[in-house]
Amino acid sequence: MRRSRFSAAEARRIALAAQGFDRARPDAVVNSGHIRRVIDSLGLLQLDFVNVLVPAHYLVPFSRLGPYATDAFRRAVYDREHFVEHWAHEASIVPMSSWPLLGYRRRGYRQTPHSPLFRLRNHRRYLDDVLDIVRQHGAITSADLPPAPGPARRPGDWNRSVPRWALEYHFGEGTLSVAERLPNFQRVYDLAERLIPDQHRGRHVAEEEGRRALLSQAAAALGVATRRDLADYFRMPMQAAAPRLDELAEEGVIREVAVDGWREPAWLHRDARLPRRVDACALLSPFDPLVWFRPRSERLFEFHYRIEIYVPEAQRRWGYYVLPFLLGDTLVARVDLKAERKEGRLLVRAAHAEPGQDTTRVAGRLAAELRQLAGWLGLDAITVARRGDLAQALRGAVRRD
């Protein structure tokens, strides 16, 4: 694929192939090995526990693999061998081998100065006491720590207790790591030395080397990308990323190409593939790496996408928890979804087709995907509200499905 220019459609197919959307979903039962391979190929999985539908990081493997048991996810992620939680894009799951690459993040970790932890008298002693408790008693949650006398919470404290701030301080610095998540998603912390294999924990990687390796992972996961796309993947400032990208170009890991309609130069990973076609059909998490960098989703798909959870209801254009719908190599619709677990139904609060789409075709494929999603979530029914130009066709397709 030694080419210097690609059409916009070809760039989409390269990106979708790099993200695993050109592969058929497994015919067999999806197991923890399938999930591990998805996370490994992406390089990280952003954690988000908003549970309107399902925690977003559960949806990323589902989009690529189809239904799977959540126990398989927990085995894949928290077996203490393959993956570890770490600050990466945001709070993320990353391969254990990335622990030394992210050492510069731990060394540079600083908690917000608004943390109530720093308003404690002798906060350093309190932090030391927390570590002593973990050493003596093993893995703990914030509820296992004695309450800390200190200031009342202030706006911006995000409702975290002082013990939780202390545990997350040690997590950010890498002294503690996450052993598991409880059913309510609460972190269980233990000493990193008990959780991170020596081969990773004992390996020191210089900042420049770590950034370069992570940017190489980003380039492989994106396929074709701008410098801003690559820097955003692991949330690096461009000033720090640019010299490392130049080095990757000199090594032949990436090379500059042009994409029709892109104003910025594009960079193609040496292992990127251009499939003849992509026949994907998937609902995407708002935090799926295919769309999480909004300038990239606009450039690749001409799809303007924003999260409206924090937008007042009267000002929302699309809805509260809106998922893009990928069909073929195009984002063809967006649906506002809610799992109403007590009623046993998946509620489609709004459904909008993108301009120029065949609503009958889109509705039929979307109805089938919603049925699979509802079954995965243990919901028996699908209800489609009337909001959106796709709602009527979707309601009919759901009845026929």
ABEGO torsion letter per residue (X at the ends): XBBABBBAAAAAAAAAAAAGAABBBBABBBBAAAAAAAAAAAGBBBBBABAAABBAAAAAAAAAAEBBBAAAAAAAAAAGAABBBBBBABBBBBBAAAAAAAAAAAAABBBBAABAAAABBGAAAAAAAAAAAAAAAEBBBAAABBBBBEBBBBBGAGGBBAAAAAAAAAAAAGABBBABBBAAGBBBBBBAAAABBAAAAABBBBAAAAAAAAAAAAAAAAGBBBAAAAAAAAGBBAAAAAAAAAAAAAAGABBBBBBBGBABBBBBBAABBBBABBBBBBBBBAABAAAABAAAAAAAAGBBBBBAAABBAAABAAEABBBBBBBEABBABBBBBBBBAAAGBBBBABBBBBBGBBAAAAAAAAAAAAAAAAAAAGBABBBBBABEAAAAAAAAAAAAX
